[in-house]
Every structure is written in structure tokens, then in C-alpha cells.
Amino acid sequence: MEQENTSPKITLDIHKIMTLLPHRYPILLVDRVTELVPHKSIRALKNVSINEPFFTGHFPTRPVMPGVLILEALAQAAALLTFAEDTEPHDPATTLYYFAGIDNARFKKVVEPGDQLILDVTFERKVRNIYKFKAKASVDGKLAAEADLTCAVQHIEKPTVADALPLVTDGKAS
């Protein structure tokens, strides 16, 4: 008989999420992780508020969350799951997480202000630094969107203060 995984499920509040993801308002789209099982799955949530900046233009008379932002929220949840997959310590200042592909994306339900978007992402496989996931977003138990996500992780050198300063030679900045 197969032994069941009895490790505790991990939860993350917004403060911990902000230490793991480089995103900030207005593009940080995960408010809380309610369940993270390393190497398996994550369930997170996004509280959709009328105060979101995209609602002023999408659409002024009937606000609707753009589908691409639903996919971005799913990708951010996948990133949090990826960081739980890594065997090496994760430093957000030196780790970038990119979308590499979106397949089979379908939008089934409109997401509006006041909705709570539940983000369910399941780990499929990893090859080198490329990760594959199955992702679903739902509202009130009804599927709003789904997609197969491919994401890549890249480690970079830590930027220094000198990297942000202009080079000055002969009194002229370059």
C-alpha cells in the first residue's frame, strides 16, 4: 500500500509572498497562499477589488478582469510553487521567473470586482530550468480560466548600487 504524504501543508501571507516574488502593486496578483504542497500543488487567492487600476479602462461601464491578468495571477502562483521545488536557497534579488509558454488557455467565466479568484496550480514536470504546470482559476467553485503553463527560472548576478548609477567621465554622464 502506498504511504500517504503526511507533511504539513504550507500557507503564505502577503508578507511572505512579497519576500519570494519581485512583483509589487499593481502587478502583484497573489494575496494569500492557502495550501502549498511542495512538488505537487498550490492553492492561492486573489481578492478582486474595484480599486484595481485596470478596471478604469476594462471596461468603464462594466468592469471585467482581463484574461491575461488571470493568467499572470496563475503564473505567479506557479512561481511560488517553483520556489518550493528548488533544492537550493532562493534569493528573489538574483532569481527571475519568466513565462515561456501558454497552451490550451480557455476563459469560461467573467471575473468582476468583488470576486475572490481561487488559483489552483499543479506541478507537471521539470527539465533543467523549465517547469510545466496545469493551472485553473475559479470563482465560487466555477471554472473561470484554465491553461497549461510553461515557465523558466533564470539565476542572475545580484545588482549593485554601481549598476544603477550613470557612468561619469569628463563631467558627462553616459
Secondary structure, 3 states (H helix, E strand, C coil): CCCCCCCCCEEECHHHHHHHCCCCCCCCCCCEEEEEECCCEEEEEEECCCCCHHHHCCCCCCCCCCHHHHHHHHHHHHHHHHHHHCCCCCCCCCEEEEEEEEEEEEECCCCCCCCEEEEEEEEEEEECCEEEEEEEEEECCEEEEEEEEEEEEEECCCCCHHHHCCCEECCEEC
